[in-house]
């Protein structure tokens, strides 16, 4: 899914507001989170897991010590190297080049760069940022699973986690949900539909609801589904869902409210 720059900017702005509702400021103050510590999982495995978790076009900035490497990923594919700091001579030929199975030397060179930079990292962090222009639209890169094989990455130390409850909730109700923005662990995991409608709901419904909720003697917290019926002019309903460090804002058909609650209780509670 490719969004124009204005849509991407609006989506990221709304994502920051949603993430603020569930984030620990000390953990996500600069948008970074730890993905490998003490070699667990191995840094290269953690990098490919981050790529596999990336659905929308994103710039993934990996950091260890004074070294940062910015990769571009989309659709669970690694597209290529955007930047490195400090710059190395090995990185320069790779900048802005979309990796391809037809160029095994390029794939091998990127592997060697990542291994050299991060193989001995004791603390690897990730920041997921808005995408920047990279390559051409027809160049898709290589899937994370494909790179697992090409780079002989062993994931036995980090078995792939099952789908998060909130992800399953959205999938189970896909027929009734017309739009959503879903954040998982501080990053946009997926979005669908009319993001402008989601922003309108935030401005006209969500902020007012949350402000009123905070005035209660015992404001709600933890996993919960908040339904806001009649949120849009077309009588569509909206909901705000919290599950652990994940949060989603969605619109749905109001006649699905009962089924939505049943699905929520089956998966989350």
N, C-alpha and C positions, 0 to 999 in steps of 0.2 A: 504494500500500500504506500503510495507516494502522495504527500500533501504539498500544496504550494506554501511558500514561506510564511504568508500571513496565517494560514490555517495551522501550520506547525507552531508558530509563535503563540497563537491563542491556546492551542492544546497544551503547550508547555506551561503557560501561565496558569491555566486551570489545574494542571497536574501539581504544580507547586502548592496551590491552595489546598488541594485534597491531601497531599502528603503531609502537610503541616498538622493535619488532624490526627495522624497516627504516629508521627515520627518523634523519636527522642532527639532533641536539638543537639545534644552533645555528639550523637552518632552521625547525624546527617547534616550538620551545620554547613559543611562545604560540599554536600552532595556526594561524598565518598563513603563507601562501605568496604569493610575488609572481606576479601573473598578467598584468601589463603593466608594461613598463619602457621609458622613453624614447618612449612613444607606440606601442610595438610589443608586441602588437597594439593597435589603438586601444582605449581603455578600455571604450567601450560594447560593442564586439565581444567583449572579454574577459569582460564581465559576462554577456552572453547565452550565451557558451560555457559559463560556470560553471553557468548555469541549465540548459542542455541536458545537462550532465553529471550533474545532480542527479536521482536516481531516487526516493529516499525523502524524506519530509517533512523539510526542513532550514531552519534560519535561516542565511542567507548574509550575512556582515558584510563589506562592502567598505570599505577605508580608504585615504585619501590625505591626507598631512599631518595636520591636526587634524580632518579631516572623516571621519565614518563614516556609512554608510547600511546599514540592516539590511532585507533583503528576505526574503520567504518563498517557497520554491520546492518543488515536488513533481511527480514524474512528468514531468520535463523541461518543466514549466510554471512561469511566474512568476505567483504569486498576488497579491502586492502589497507595499506598504511597511509595515514593522513599526515602524521607528524611524529617527531621524536625530539626529546630534550633531555640532556644535551644531544645535539645531532651527531650521528656517527657516519663514517664513510660507507659502512655497510648499508645504512638506511637510505642514503641519497638516491640510489638507482630505483628504489622501490616506491618512492613517494608518488602518490597520485595514480599508481598503476593498479588496475583491478586484477586480482589473481584469477587464474583460470587453469583448469585441468590440462588445457592445451599448452601451458607453459610450466612444466614441472620444475624447471630451474627457478622460476620466480617463487613458486610455493616453497621450495626447499630453502631459498634465501630468506624468506620471511620467517620460516621455522627457526633457522639458525639465529636470526636477529632476536627473536623472542626468547630463545633458550639462553643466549649470551647475556641478555639484559636481565632476565628474571629467574633463571634456573636456581640460583642460590638465595632468592629473596625470602626473608623470614616474615615479611609483612607486605602483602600485595593488596592494593586497594583498587576500587573501580568507581569511576564517575560516569554516569550515563547522561549525555548532553544532547541538545538538538543537533540534528544532522547538518553537515555542511556539503556544499556541492562537491561531487566526487565522480570522476569518470563520466561515462555516458549511461543513459537510461537502460540500454540494452545489455550492459555488462553486469551480470548478477553475482559474480564471485563463486565461492565454493561453500557448500553446506558444512556446518560444524561436524556433523556425523561423518561426512566425507573426509574432513581433515583429521578426525580421530584415526581413521584408517591410514591415510597417507603419512601422518606424522607418528603413527604407532603409539598413540596416547592410550594409556591403560586407565580406564575409569573404575576399576574394581575397588579402589580406595574411596570412591565417591559415587555410589550407585545413584542413578537418576531418581530423584524424588518423584513420588506420584503427584498428579496435578493437585494444586492447592484447592482447598474447599471453595474459595470464592471463584476460582477459575471453573471448577465443575458446576457451580451454581449458574454462572453465566451461560455455559454450554448447555446445560439441561433446560434452560429457559430461552434459548436462542429464537424459538419461533414467536415468542411474545415480546422480546426486547428489541426495540427499534434503534436504539443508540446507546453507547456506553463508553466510559473511559475507565480503564482498570489499571491500578498501580500495584505493583508487588515489590516489597522490600526497597522502596524508595525510587523505583524506576517505572516508566510507562511500560506495561507488559502488552497491552492491546487496546485498541479503540475501534469503534464501529459507528457508522451513521453520521448524524448531523451534530457536529461538535458545537456549532453555534447555538443549537437548542440547549445543549448541556450548559453552556456558559450563561444563557438566559435563566435557566433553572437556578443556577448558583446565585445569580444576582437578585432574583426575585423571590426565591423560596428558601434555599439552603442557609444562606447567611442569617436570615431572620429567624429561622427555626433554631439554629445552633446558638444564636445570641439569647433567645428565650430559654433554651434548655439550660444554659449556664447560670441562669438566675434561680433555678430550682434549688431547693435545699439539698437534694441528692441527685445531681445531674448524672445521666446515663454514661456508662463507659463499657469497654470490652466489646465483644462480638455482638452486633445488632443490625437489624434491617429497619430503616426508617422510610416509610412510604408517605409520599406527598401527592395526594390525588388532585386531579385537575390542575396540574402544574403548568400546562401549556394551553394555548388557545384552542387547539384541536381536541381538548379534553384528554390528551394522553396523561398518564400518571408518571411520576418520577419516584426514584428510590435512591437512598444513600446506604451503602452496605459496608460494614466494618468486619474484618475477620483477621485477628492477629495484627501483623504489620501491613496487611493488604486493605485496600479501600477501592470502591467503585461507585461511580455516579451513573445512573441509567434511566432511560425512559422506556415505558412498556404500555401495553394495552390494559386499560383499567379493569376489563372483565377477567383479567388473569391474576388479579390481586390475591385471591384465595389460593390458587395454585402456587403462586410465588412464595407465599408464607409457608405453605406445606413443604415446598422444596427446600426452603431455607432451614426449617426445623429439622428436616431429614439429614441435611448435610452438615450444618454448623452446630446445632445444639445437641 
